[in-house]
């Protein structure tokens, strides 16, 4: 099992290794206790010594499984315990205690250590068993241990490959999610750029048509729009004047809009864009639902930001009665402003009109 392991594979190997030692230690202590009970009286001192060895080795197995430490000591005691029980079986319980110890030892070693350690250990134990009891008596034990340890190793390898497949699938899913996130971010930036293009350059052209601005003023607005769209470095990098775009949105509206304007500082392009688009959505809501043909807009300075209030004296509505499935207020106003670091509140009641308050920055 060469090469660097992935996270899932490493976790699987670590978890199985933690379980193998305690399982082996516990089972062999129980088997040794039964072995003592089955041992002839004359050999009880020897049987109790083997039980003590099994308890000590089992304690080290559990310690290694819990802490991950003393791995070499656990390996040595695992082999010493099996050797001692095999060598002494002519005086203890021939054909019962040792075969079971060999089987449990061979299986659990496959889950805990690499073949370069387990193959020599198991092979040596089987040779020792053959020497102690003879080939005829050891044949069934040899066959059982070889088959069961091979199956244990095969199961380990198959599970290991399954974890590698899981790791590969997870990595592909993460890569796909990352690519999807990047694609969504690119599309969002593209949409924001197009919207910014509309709400800067288009608003400048509209202002020229409506207000017949002086050529020098038009050139200044055009230079500012170009700086915003290209990300040009300068003293006001990424900052825009809210007024031209906002007045352009008002000029496009069929409503009679009265504007009360106070000077506001230059705003980041994303914040100005969010405010302009939210005002446009608020005016559209007045046009569609309020039942009036006029609205009022108040623009005020707020520290380094601005507060824009859109008021109508129309039919109004109950905000609490709006279905969550309708995304107009939340999607077009609240979430848009929150995504730009601002706030949006809608105050209304039936017959009393509606007030939409948009603020940037949040606070």
Backbone torsions as a table, in degrees:
resi	resn	phi	psi	omega
1	UNK	NA	63.4	-178.2
2	UNK	-80.2	174.7	177.5
3	UNK	89.0	164.9	-178.9
4	UNK	-77.4	134.0	-178.6
5	UNK	-86.5	146.9	172.3
6	UNK	-77.8	175.2	-174.9
7	UNK	-64.7	-46.8	-179.0
8	UNK	-63.5	-44.6	-179.4
9	UNK	-62.9	-44.1	179.8
10	UNK	-63.5	-39.8	178.5
11	UNK	-65.2	-38.8	178.8
12	UNK	-64.2	-47.6	-179.4
13	UNK	-62.5	-42.0	-179.4
14	UNK	-65.0	-44.1	-178.7
15	UNK	-65.1	-42.9	-179.8
16	UNK	-67.4	-38.0	177.4
17	UNK	-64.7	-35.3	177.7
18	UNK	-67.7	-32.9	-178.5
19	UNK	-80.1	-34.8	-172.4
20	UNK	-59.9	-47.2	-177.4
21	UNK	-62.4	-53.6	178.5
22	UNK	-59.5	-37.1	178.0
23	UNK	-63.1	-48.0	-179.3
24	UNK	-63.0	-47.2	-178.1
25	UNK	-60.8	-44.1	-178.2
26	UNK	-66.9	-47.5	-177.5
27	UNK	-63.4	-41.1	-177.3
28	UNK	-72.9	-28.3	173.1
29	UNK	-66.1	-42.8	178.5
30	UNK	-64.4	-45.8	178.1
31	UNK	-59.8	-40.4	-179.6
32	UNK	-66.6	-35.9	177.7
33	UNK	-63.0	-44.5	176.7
34	UNK	-66.2	-33.6	177.3
35	UNK	-62.8	-39.2	177.3
36	UNK	-62.7	-42.4	-179.9
37	UNK	-63.2	-29.3	-177.7
38	UNK	-93.5	-4.1	-176.5
39	UNK	-79.8	140.0	175.6
40	UNK	-58.1	152.8	-175.2
41	UNK	-57.0	-40.5	-177.1
42	UNK	-61.9	-27.5	-176.9
43	UNK	-102.3	11.6	-177.4
44	UNK	-61.8	-40.7	177.0
45	UNK	-55.6	-42.4	177.7
46	UNK	-64.6	-41.9	-179.6
47	UNK	-63.9	-40.4	178.6
48	UNK	-66.6	-35.4	176.5
49	UNK	-64.1	-41.3	176.7
50	UNK	-64.9	-38.6	177.1
51	UNK	-62.9	-41.2	178.1
52	UNK	-62.3	-41.7	177.5
53	UNK	-62.4	-41.1	179.0
54	UNK	-63.5	-38.6	179.1
55	UNK	-66.0	-44.3	180.0
56	UNK	-63.6	-47.5	179.6
57	UNK	-63.6	-38.7	177.9
58	UNK	-64.3	-38.1	177.4
59	UNK	-63.4	-41.3	177.8
60	UNK	-67.3	-38.0	176.0
61	UNK	-58.1	-46.5	-179.2
62	UNK	-66.4	-41.2	179.3
63	UNK	-61.7	-44.3	179.2
64	UNK	-65.0	-39.4	-179.7
65	UNK	-65.9	-36.6	-177.5
66	UNK	-79.5	-42.3	-172.4
67	UNK	-102.0	-21.1	-175.1
68	UNK	80.8	2.4	-179.4
69	UNK	-99.0	170.1	176.5
70	UNK	59.7	34.1	178.4
71	UNK	-60.3	-48.2	178.3
72	UNK	-59.9	-40.1	179.1
73	UNK	-65.0	-39.8	178.3
74	UNK	-63.0	-39.9	179.1
75	UNK	-64.8	-46.0	-178.4
76	UNK	-63.8	-45.5	-178.8
77	UNK	-67.8	-31.9	175.9
78	UNK	-60.8	-44.5	179.4
79	UNK	-70.2	-42.3	-178.6
80	UNK	-63.2	-42.3	179.0
81	UNK	-60.4	-47.4	-179.4
82	UNK	-65.1	-40.7	179.2
83	UNK	-62.9	-45.6	-177.7
84	UNK	-62.2	-43.1	-178.7
85	UNK	-69.7	-35.1	177.9
86	UNK	-68.4	-45.2	-175.4
87	UNK	-65.5	-34.9	-174.1
88	UNK	-93.5	2.7	-174.9
89	UNK	-64.1	-25.3	175.6
90	UNK	-60.6	-23.2	-178.0
91	UNK	-103.6	-11.0	-177.7
92	UNK	-105.7	-98.0	-178.0
93	UNK	-128.6	83.8	-177.9
94	UNK	-58.3	136.9	173.3
95	UNK	77.3	6.3	-178.2
96	UNK	-130.6	-59.1	-174.8
97	UNK	-66.9	-55.6	-174.3
98	UNK	-62.1	-45.8	179.7
99	UNK	-57.7	-40.7	179.4
100	UNK	-67.1	-38.8	177.5
101	UNK	-63.4	-43.1	179.6
102	UNK	-62.6	-42.2	-178.7
103	UNK	-63.6	-51.0	-179.2
104	UNK	-62.4	-42.1	179.7
105	UNK	-62.9	-46.8	-178.6
106	UNK	-62.4	-41.5	-178.7
107	UNK	-67.2	-50.6	-174.1
108	UNK	-70.0	-27.7	177.3
109	UNK	-64.0	-30.7	-179.4
110	UNK	-65.9	-27.0	-178.4
111	UNK	-86.8	-12.6	-169.9
112	UNK	-113.8	-33.9	-175.6
113	UNK	-128.9	164.3	-178.0
114	UNK	-76.0	159.0	-179.1
115	UNK	-56.7	-30.6	-179.7
116	UNK	-64.4	-18.3	174.9
117	UNK	-100.3	-38.8	-173.8
118	UNK	-79.0	-37.3	-177.8
119	UNK	-63.0	-50.6	177.3
120	UNK	-61.5	-38.2	-178.3
121	UNK	-64.7	-49.5	-178.6
122	UNK	-65.9	-42.5	178.9
123	UNK	-61.0	-43.1	178.4
124	UNK	-63.3	-40.7	178.7
125	UNK	-64.8	-38.8	179.5
126	UNK	-68.0	-39.1	176.1
127	UNK	-63.5	-42.4	178.7
128	UNK	-62.3	-42.6	178.1
129	UNK	-60.4	-40.4	179.1
130	UNK	-65.4	-40.8	-179.6
131	UNK	-67.0	-39.3	-174.2
132	UNK	-72.2	-46.6	-173.1
133	UNK	-109.6	-5.2	-178.3
134	UNK	90.4	154.5	-174.4
135	UNK	-65.7	-40.9	-176.6
136	UNK	-61.0	-44.5	-179.4
137	UNK	-75.3	-25.6	-176.8
138	UNK	-90.9	-9.1	-172.3
139	UNK	-57.7	-46.8	-178.1
140	UNK	-65.5	-38.2	177.7
141	UNK	-65.4	-43.2	179.0
142	UNK	-58.8	-47.5	-178.3
143	UNK	-62.9	-43.6	-177.8
144	UNK	-64.6	-45.9	-178.3
145	UNK	-64.6	-43.1	-179.7
146	UNK	-62.0	-46.9	-178.5
147	UNK	-64.6	-47.0	-174.4
148	UNK	-71.6	-36.8	176.8
149	UNK	-69.9	-36.0	176.7
150	UNK	-64.0	-44.5	178.1
151	UNK	-63.8	-37.8	178.3
152	UNK	-63.5	-43.1	177.8
153	UNK	-65.7	-41.3	179.7
154	UNK	-63.1	-43.6	178.0
155	UNK	-62.0	-40.1	178.3
156	UNK	-61.6	-45.8	-178.9
157	UNK	-64.0	-42.5	-179.8
158	UNK	-63.7	-43.1	177.8
159	UNK	-65.0	-36.1	178.5
160	UNK	-64.7	-41.9	177.4
161	UNK	-65.3	-36.1	177.4
162	UNK	-63.4	-40.5	178.4
163	UNK	-66.8	-35.3	176.5
164	UNK	-64.6	-40.2	177.9
165	UNK	-64.0	-41.9	177.9
166	UNK	-61.3	-41.9	179.4
167	UNK	-62.4	-42.5	179.6
168	UNK	-65.3	-42.4	178.1
169	UNK	-62.0	-43.0	-179.9
170	UNK	-63.8	-41.5	178.8
171	UNK	-63.7	-39.3	177.3
172	UNK	-64.6	-40.9	178.6
173	UNK	-63.5	-41.7	178.2
174	UNK	-63.0	-42.0	179.4
175	UNK	-64.0	-41.6	178.7
176	UNK	-65.1	-41.8	178.1
177	UNK	-63.7	-39.9	178.4
178	UNK	-64.9	-43.3	178.8
179	UNK	-64.0	-40.1	178.4
180	UNK	-64.6	-41.3	178.1
181	UNK	-62.1	-43.9	178.8
182	UNK	-64.2	-39.6	178.7
183	UNK	-64.5	-42.6	177.8
184	UNK	-62.9	-39.5	179.1
185	UNK	-65.6	-40.7	177.6
186	UNK	-64.0	-42.4	179.2
187	UNK	-64.9	-38.4	178.7
188	UNK	-63.1	-42.7	179.4
189	UNK	-65.3	-38.4	177.3
190	UNK	-61.8	-44.5	178.7
191	UNK	-63.1	-41.9	179.1
192	UNK	-63.9	-39.0	179.5
193	UNK	-65.0	-45.2	179.1
194	UNK	-63.2	-40.8	177.9
195	UNK	-65.2	-39.4	177.8
196	UNK	-64.7	-38.7	176.3
197	UNK	-58.8	-45.0	179.9
198	UNK	-64.6	-44.0	-172.4
199	UNK	-84.5	-0.9	174.2
200	UNK	-112.4	-70.5	-176.4
201	UNK	-62.9	-46.4	-179.0
202	UNK	-62.9	-39.8	178.5
203	UNK	-64.9	-35.6	177.3
204	UNK	-63.5	-46.1	178.6
205	UNK	-62.2	-39.8	179.7
206	UNK	-64.7	-39.9	179.1
207	UNK	-62.5	-39.2	178.1
208	UNK	-61.6	-43.9	-178.0
209	UNK	-67.3	-37.1	-174.3
210	UNK	-83.3	-43.9	-171.5
211	UNK	-104.9	-2.6	179.6
212	UNK	50.4	57.5	-177.1
213	UNK	-67.4	156.5	177.6
214	UNK	-66.5	147.7	179.8
215	UNK	-55.2	-38.0	179.8
216	UNK	-63.4	-40.5	179.0
217	UNK	-66.8	-40.7	177.6
218	UNK	-60.4	-43.5	-180.0
219	UNK	-62.7	-39.8	179.1
220	UNK	-63.8	-45.0	177.8
221	UNK	-62.6	-39.8	-179.2
222	UNK	-64.3	-41.8	178.0
223	UNK	-62.6	-41.0	179.6
224	UNK	-65.4	-42.2	177.7
225	UNK	-60.3	-42.7	-178.8
226	UNK	-64.9	-38.4	178.2
227	UNK	-63.4	-39.6	179.2
228	UNK	-66.4	-45.5	-173.7
229	UNK	-71.8	-29.0	-177.6
230	UNK	-100.3	-6.6	-178.2
231	UNK	69.5	30.6	-178.4
232	UNK	-61.5	136.7	178.6
233	UNK	-74.0	146.3	178.0
234	UNK	175.0	-173.3	-176.9
235	UNK	-65.4	-30.2	-178.4
236	UNK	-119.3	47.4	-178.1
237	UNK	-58.6	125.1	177.0
238	UNK	75.3	8.6	179.9
239	UNK	-104.9	140.8	-177.5
240	UNK	-133.0	159.4	175.7
241	UNK	-87.1	122.8	-177.4
242	UNK	-68.9	-30.9	-168.8
243	UNK	-61.6	-49.3	-176.6
244	UNK	-58.9	-46.3	-178.7
245	UNK	-65.1	-40.8	-178.3
246	UNK	-67.5	-41.5	177.7
247	UNK	-67.8	-31.3	176.3
248	UNK	-65.4	-40.5	176.7
249	UNK	-63.1	-41.6	179.5
250	UNK	-63.6	-41.2	-179.3
251	UNK	-64.4	-29.3	179.6
252	UNK	-77.9	-19.3	-175.3
253	UNK	-77.1	139.3	175.8
254	UNK	-73.4	-8.2	-179.8
255	UNK	-78.0	154.5	170.8
256	UNK	-84.9	105.7	-173.6
257	UNK	-108.7	123.8	175.5
258	UNK	-98.4	124.6	-175.9
259	UNK	-109.8	129.9	171.4
260	UNK	-110.3	110.7	-166.8
261	UNK	-115.6	129.0	170.3
262	UNK	-116.3	144.1	-179.2
263	UNK	-58.0	134.0	178.0
264	UNK	-125.2	153.8	179.7
265	UNK	-69.9	164.1	172.8
266	UNK	-62.2	141.4	-176.4
267	UNK	-115.1	154.4	171.3
268	UNK	-56.6	146.5	-175.2
269	UNK	-57.1	-40.4	-178.6
270	UNK	-65.7	-38.2	179.6
271	UNK	-68.8	-44.3	178.8
272	UNK	-62.5	-40.2	179.5
273	UNK	-63.4	-43.5	179.1
274	UNK	-62.4	-42.4	179.0
275	UNK	-63.3	-46.0	-178.2
276	UNK	-63.3	-44.7	-178.6
277	UNK	-69.1	-34.8	177.1
278	UNK	-67.4	-39.9	176.4
279	UNK	-63.1	-42.4	178.3
280	UNK	-59.9	-42.7	178.8
281	UNK	-66.1	-38.3	178.7
282	UNK	-63.8	-41.9	178.4
283	UNK	-66.1	-37.1	176.6
284	UNK	-63.2	-39.1	178.2
285	UNK	-64.7	-38.7	176.5
286	UNK	-62.5	-46.0	-178.6
287	UNK	-61.7	-38.5	-173.6
288	UNK	-86.0	-35.8	-166.7
289	UNK	-120.3	-21.9	-170.9
290	UNK	-77.6	-25.3	-178.6
291	UNK	76.3	20.3	176.7
292	UNK	-129.8	165.9	-177.9
293	UNK	-115.3	21.0	-179.4
294	UNK	-144.6	160.3	178.2
295	UNK	-155.9	165.3	178.6
296	UNK	-125.1	138.9	177.1
297	UNK	-124.0	129.9	176.4
298	UNK	-118.7	128.0	178.6
299	UNK	-116.5	123.7	-177.6
300	UNK	-130.3	153.1	176.1
301	UNK	-82.6	145.2	178.2
302	UNK	-140.7	87.0	-176.8
303	UNK	61.7	-120.0	176.8
304	UNK	-90.5	7.6	-176.8
305	UNK	-126.6	-153.9	-175.4
306	UNK	-150.0	155.8	173.3
307	UNK	-126.2	126.2	179.0
308	UNK	-118.2	126.5	-179.5
309	UNK	-118.0	127.6	177.8
310	UNK	-111.8	121.5	-174.9
311	UNK	-124.8	137.7	170.8
312	UNK	-133.2	157.2	-179.4
313	UNK	-110.4	39.9	-175.4
314	UNK	-91.3	-150.7	-171.0
315	UNK	-68.5	-29.1	-177.2
316	UNK	69.2	178.8	179.7
317	UNK	-164.8	173.7	178.1
318	UNK	-100.8	105.0	-177.9
319	UNK	-57.1	-31.5	-179.7
320	UNK	-70.0	-18.3	-178.4
321	UNK	-92.2	-3.1	-179.3
322	UNK	-74.0	129.4	-178.9
323	UNK	-63.3	139.1	176.6
324	UNK	-60.3	-20.9	-179.8
325	UNK	-72.3	-20.1	178.6
326	UNK	-84.8	119.0	-170.9
327	UNK	-96.9	1.6	-172.9
328	UNK	-55.9	-58.1	-177.1
329	UNK	-68.8	-50.9	-175.2
330	UNK	-70.9	-47.2	-175.8
331	UNK	-72.4	-43.2	-173.7
332	UNK	-85.8	-25.0	-175.9
333	UNK	-112.6	-66.7	-172.3
334	UNK	-63.2	-56.2	-175.6
335	UNK	-66.5	-35.1	179.0
336	UNK	-62.2	-45.5	-179.7
337	UNK	-69.5	-39.8	179.3
338	UNK	-63.6	-37.7	179.8
339	UNK	-65.4	-25.2	179.0
340	UNK	-94.4	3.0	-179.9
341	UNK	88.5	18.3	-179.5
342	UNK	-117.0	-164.9	-179.2
343	UNK	-135.7	157.2	174.9
344	UNK	-145.0	129.4	176.5
345	UNK	-128.8	142.0	-179.9
346	UNK	-122.0	120.9	179.3
347	UNK	-117.5	125.5	-177.8
348	UNK	-161.7	158.9	168.8
349	UNK	-154.8	151.3	-176.0
350	UNK	-53.4	128.7	177.6
351	UNK	81.9	-2.8	-175.6
352	UNK	-118.3	14.2	178.4
353	UNK	76.7	-173.8	-175.9
354	UNK	-138.9	142.2	175.7
355	UNK	-125.3	122.4	176.9
356	UNK	-110.8	120.2	-178.3
357	UNK	-113.1	119.8	-177.6
358	UNK	-116.0	128.6	-177.8
359	UNK	-134.0	143.7	172.3
360	UNK	-145.5	132.6	1.6
361	UNK	-80.7	175.3	179.4
362	UNK	-65.6	141.7	178.7
363	UNK	138.7	NA	NA
